[in-house]
Amino acid sequence: MLTFKHYAGTTLPVGASLAQSNRLYVPGWTLSTLYADFKDGFRAEGSQLVIASKDGTPIAVALFYGRDHQVMAFTRQAFRRQGLAVQCIKRLKDLPENVVAGEGIDGTLEFWQKAGIPAYARDYDFWPRGDRFE
Ligand SMILES: CC(C)(COP(=O)(O)OP(=O)(O)OC[C@H]1O[C@@H](n2cnc3c(N)ncnc32)[C@H](O)[C@@H]1OP(=O)(O)O)[C@@H](O)C(=O)NCCC(=O)NCCS
C-alpha cells in the first residue's frame, strides 16, 4: 500500500530522520545536508517535507526549503517514473509564489515542468534574488 505523510514544524525532525536513514538523497547533494540540519533543528524554519512509503518503506520525498524557497525531490531508482515525486510535491502545503527548483539529473527540467515548479538549468549562475547558485 502506498502512503504519503507530511512533516513540518515539530514533526520535521522526525521526517528528516526517516528520509536520511532510508537514504532518500543523492550522496553529496543538498538533500542529505538538509536532513542532517533539520534533525538538529537548524535551518528548519518554513520548511516541510512529504515522504511516500510503500508498505511502510520510504521510497520518495519532496522537500521545501523555506530559507531558499526551493523545492527538491528524490525517488529511489527502482520506483522512478511512477509519478511518486510529483505526487509528493503536490502534497507540499501553501508553497509561495516565488518557489523555485534547481535542475538535478538530465531530464529534470521536464520533471519540474510536470510538477508545476519553475526550475533553473545547471548552468544558470545566479538565483533570481541574487544568491550564488551552488
Ligand atoms: C527527478 C526525480 C525526483 C523524479 O522522480 P520520479 O518519481 O521518477 O518522477 P515522476 O514519476 O513523478 O515524474 C513525472 C514526470 O516527470 C518527467 N520526468 C521524470 N524523470 C524524468 C527523466 N529522467 N527524464 C525526462 N523526464 C522525466 C516525466 O515527464 C514524468 O512523467 P512520465 O513518466 O509520465 O513521462 C528522480 O529521477 C530522482 O530522484 N532523481 C535524482 C535526484 C534529482 O535529480 N532530484 C531533482 C533535483 S533536487
The ligand as an SDF file (V2000), in Angstrom:
LIG
                    3D

 48 50  0  0  0  0  0  0  0  0999 V2000
   13.9250   13.6830  -10.6000 C   0  0  0  0  0  0  0  0  0  0  0  0
   13.2490   12.5940   -9.7720 C   0  0  0  0  0  0  0  0  0  0  0  0
   12.9600   13.1270   -8.3820 C   0  0  0  0  0  0  0  0  0  0  0  0
   11.9220   12.2200  -10.4620 C   0  0  0  0  0  0  0  0  0  0  0  0
   11.2420   11.2790   -9.6340 O   0  0  0  0  0  0  0  0  0  0  0  0
   10.0890   10.3390  -10.2080 P   0  0  0  0  0  0  0  0  0  0  0  0
    9.3020    9.8220   -9.0510 O   0  0  0  0  0  0  0  0  0  0  0  0
   10.6490    9.3510  -11.1480 O   0  0  0  0  0  0  0  0  0  0  0  0
    9.2550   11.4010  -11.0450 O   0  0  0  0  0  0  0  0  0  0  0  0
    7.7700   11.2370  -11.5900 P   0  0  0  0  0  0  0  0  0  0  0  0
    7.4640    9.7950  -11.8830 O   0  0  0  0  0  0  0  0  0  0  0  0
    6.8540   11.9660  -10.6580 O   0  0  0  0  0  0  0  0  0  0  0  0
    7.9100   12.0250  -12.9830 O   0  0  0  0  0  0  0  0  0  0  0  0
    6.8280   12.7320  -13.5320 C   0  0  0  0  0  0  0  0  0  0  0  0
    7.1960   13.2110  -14.9320 C   0  0  0  0  0  0  0  0  0  0  0  0
    8.4000   13.9880  -14.9190 O   0  0  0  0  0  0  0  0  0  0  0  0
    9.1650   13.7120  -16.1200 C   0  0  0  0  0  0  0  0  0  0  0  0
   10.4370   13.0190  -15.7760 N   0  0  0  0  0  0  0  0  0  0  0  0
   10.7790   12.4220  -14.6050 C   0  0  0  0  0  0  0  0  0  0  0  0
   12.0420   11.9210  -14.6800 N   0  0  0  0  0  0  0  0  0  0  0  0
   12.4950   12.2090  -15.9310 C   0  0  0  0  0  0  0  0  0  0  0  0
   13.7020   11.9480  -16.6380 C   0  0  0  0  0  0  0  0  0  0  0  0
   14.7300   11.3020  -16.0750 N   0  0  0  0  0  0  0  0  0  0  0  0
   13.8190   12.3720  -17.9150 N   0  0  0  0  0  0  0  0  0  0  0  0
   12.8060   13.0420  -18.5240 C   0  0  0  0  0  0  0  0  0  0  0  0
   11.6120   13.3120  -17.9080 N   0  0  0  0  0  0  0  0  0  0  0  0
   11.4730   12.9090  -16.6400 C   0  0  0  0  0  0  0  0  0  0  0  0
    8.2950   12.8290  -16.9760 C   0  0  0  0  0  0  0  0  0  0  0  0
    7.5090   13.6620  -17.7910 O   0  0  0  0  0  0  0  0  0  0  0  0
    7.4540   12.1220  -15.9260 C   0  0  0  0  0  0  0  0  0  0  0  0
    6.2280   11.6690  -16.4520 O   0  0  0  0  0  0  0  0  0  0  0  0
    6.1730   10.2810  -17.3010 P   0  0  0  0  0  0  0  0  0  0  0  0
    6.8980    9.2240  -16.5060 O   0  0  0  0  0  0  0  0  0  0  0  0
    4.6930   10.0290  -17.4200 O   0  0  0  0  0  0  0  0  0  0  0  0
    6.8340   10.5790  -18.6140 O   0  0  0  0  0  0  0  0  0  0  0  0
   14.1120   11.2990   -9.7100 C   0  0  0  0  0  0  0  0  0  0  0  0
   14.5260   10.9460  -11.0030 O   0  0  0  0  0  0  0  0  0  0  0  0
   15.3370   11.4480   -8.8240 C   0  0  0  0  0  0  0  0  0  0  0  0
   15.2840   11.1750   -7.6280 O   0  0  0  0  0  0  0  0  0  0  0  0
   16.4760   11.8780   -9.4230 N   0  0  0  0  0  0  0  0  0  0  0  0
   17.7060   12.0940   -8.6710 C   0  0  0  0  0  0  0  0  0  0  0  0
   17.6120   13.3150   -7.7700 C   0  0  0  0  0  0  0  0  0  0  0  0
   17.2700   14.5940   -8.5260 C   0  0  0  0  0  0  0  0  0  0  0  0
   17.7830   14.8660   -9.6050 O   0  0  0  0  0  0  0  0  0  0  0  0
   16.3680   15.4040   -7.9370 N   0  0  0  0  0  0  0  0  0  0  0  0
   15.9550   16.6900   -8.5330 C   0  0  0  0  0  0  0  0  0  0  0  0
   16.7740   17.8450   -8.0070 C   0  0  0  0  0  0  0  0  0  0  0  0
   16.5610   18.0950   -6.2500 S   0  0  0  0  0  0  0  0  0  0  0  0
  1  2  1  0
  2  3  1  0
  2  4  1  0
  2 36  1  0
  4  5  1  0
  5  6  1  0
  6  7  2  0
  6  8  1  0
  6  9  1  0
  9 10  1  0
 10 11  2  0
 10 12  1  0
 10 13  1  0
 13 14  1  0
 14 15  1  0
 15 16  1  0
 15 30  1  0
 16 17  1  0
 17 18  1  0
 17 28  1  0
 18 19  1  0
 18 27  1  0
 19 20  2  0
 20 21  1  0
 21 22  1  0
 21 27  2  0
 22 23  1  0
 22 24  2  0
 24 25  1  0
 25 26  2  0
 26 27  1  0
 28 29  1  0
 28 30  1  0
 30 31  1  0
 31 32  1  0
 32 33  2  0
 32 34  1  0
 32 35  1  0
 36 37  1  0
 36 38  1  0
 38 39  2  0
 38 40  1  0
 40 41  1  0
 41 42  1  0
 42 43  1  0
 43 44  2  0
 43 45  1  0
 45 46  1  0
 46 47  1  0
 47 48  1  0
M  END
$$$$
